[in-house]
Amino acid sequence: MDKRPKRRTSIDRVFDDAMAYINDTVDEIERSISSYTSAPETDLIETYDNIIVHSNLPGVKKEYITLDLTEDKLEIKVMEYEETIMEEGALIKRKGRKHGKIKRVVRLPEKIVVEEATAKLENGVLTVTLPKAEKKVKHEVPIQ
């Protein structure tokens, strides 16, 4: 009996597990770095048909936002945007809001249909809706 298919399957699982671990580690590193940089807070939501990304961009106009999208990655970039307008002679005593260039890369858990993606900026929240490339069909198997 040829054991090559079983070895290949085992090797595939090892590589899949290793890649999943690496992707999780990369995501954790990106989250850690983003807490120290000007990357916006972002939520990733998965529904049956879509992957939805919500990103906080308060005070940013849509003209300053660029979205670069591939089947498995969304990159949100904000060009340098206006600082707070102040009266002449005013001084900033404390600065907690981030200004300037912003970049956030979101790795997607599934492949998406790039051409059908939509984006909306409303009340300082960018919502990007990404239709999944493959719909998973659920089939119930009767037990005999």
TIZA-615077 format. One record per residue (C-alpha): x, y, z. Coordinates in steps of 0.05 Angstrom, whole numbers, padded with zeros to 5 digits, always signed. Layout:
BEGIN
XYZ;...
END
This chain:
BEGIN
+00000+00000+00000;+00028+00069-00020;+00032+00115+00040;+00051+00178+00001;-00019+00209+00001;-00024+00202+00077;+00045+00234+00086;+00026+00290+00039;-00038+00302+00078;+00000+00303+00144;+00051+00351+00115;-00005+00395+00087;-00035+00398+00157;+00032+00416+00188;+00042+00472+00137;-00030+00496+00146;-00022+00498+00221;+00045+00533+00215;+00015+00585+00167;-00045+00596+00213;+00003+00607+00272;+00046+00655+00231;-00016+00694+00208;-00042+00698+00280;+00026+00722+00303;+00030+00775+00248;-00040+00799+00266;-00020+00805+00340;+00044+00842+00322;+00004+00890+00277;-00045+00903+00334;+00012+00916+00383;+00047+00964+00335;-00018+00999+00317;-00029+01016+00390;+00035+01057+00388;+00026+01086+00319;-00028+01124+00283;-00065+01062+00256;-00140+01070+00265;-00180+01024+00311;-00211+00971+00267;-00264+00916+00275;-00268+00856+00229;-00337+00824+00225;-00354+00761+00185;-00425+00744+00163;-00450+00688+00119;-00440+00729+00055;-00392+00785+00073;-00332+00808+00111;-00344+00877+00141;-00289+00923+00165;-00306+00983+00210;-00249+01033+00220;-00251+01094+00264;-00228+01156+00225;-00256+01215+00263;-00247+01282+00229;-00221+01252+00164;-00254+01272+00099;-00265+01217+00047;-00220+01254-00002;-00160+01238+00042;-00175+01162+00045;-00147+01110-00003;-00167+01037-00001;-00122+00985-00034;-00155+00917-00038;-00134+00847-00059;-00170+00781-00051;-00141+00771+00019;-00119+00840+00045;-00148+00910+00055;-00101+00969+00063;-00130+01033+00091;-00087+01095+00079;-00101+01167+00099;-00058+01221+00069;-00036+01277+00114;-00098+01315+00135;-00111+01381+00168;-00091+01395+00239;-00138+01428+00288;-00151+01501+00268;-00135+01547+00325;-00138+01621+00339;-00075+01661+00329;-00031+01657+00391;-00065+01595+00419;-00022+01538+00447;-00037+01464+00450;-00031+01445+00524;-00044+01370+00514;-00047+01330+00449;-00082+01264+00449;-00113+01260+00380;-00072+01233+00323;-00060+01273+00260;-00021+01262+00196;-00011+01199+00156;-00049+01136+00176;-00042+01065+00150;-00076+01001+00171;-00070+00933+00137;-00126+00884+00150;-00113+00811+00131;-00179+00780+00110;-00199+00711+00136;-00227+00689+00068;-00219+00709-00005;-00266+00763-00028;-00294+00790-00094;-00254+00854-00102;-00298+00884-00156;-00361+00881-00112;-00331+00915-00051;-00365+00978-00025;-00343+01031+00024;-00379+01086+00063;-00355+01140+00111;-00407+01162+00161;-00398+01198+00227;-00323+01185+00228;-00330+01110+00217;-00307+01078+00152;-00348+01016+00135;-00320+00970+00080;-00365+00913+00058;-00328+00856+00023;-00370+00800-00009;-00339+00731+00001;-00314+00696-00061;-00341+00628-00042;-00406+00617-00005;-00402+00557+00040;-00461+00512+00030;-00486+00479+00093;-00514+00409+00082;-00544+00367+00136;-00526+00294+00134;-00579+00246+00161;-00555+00193+00209;-00579+00123+00194;
END
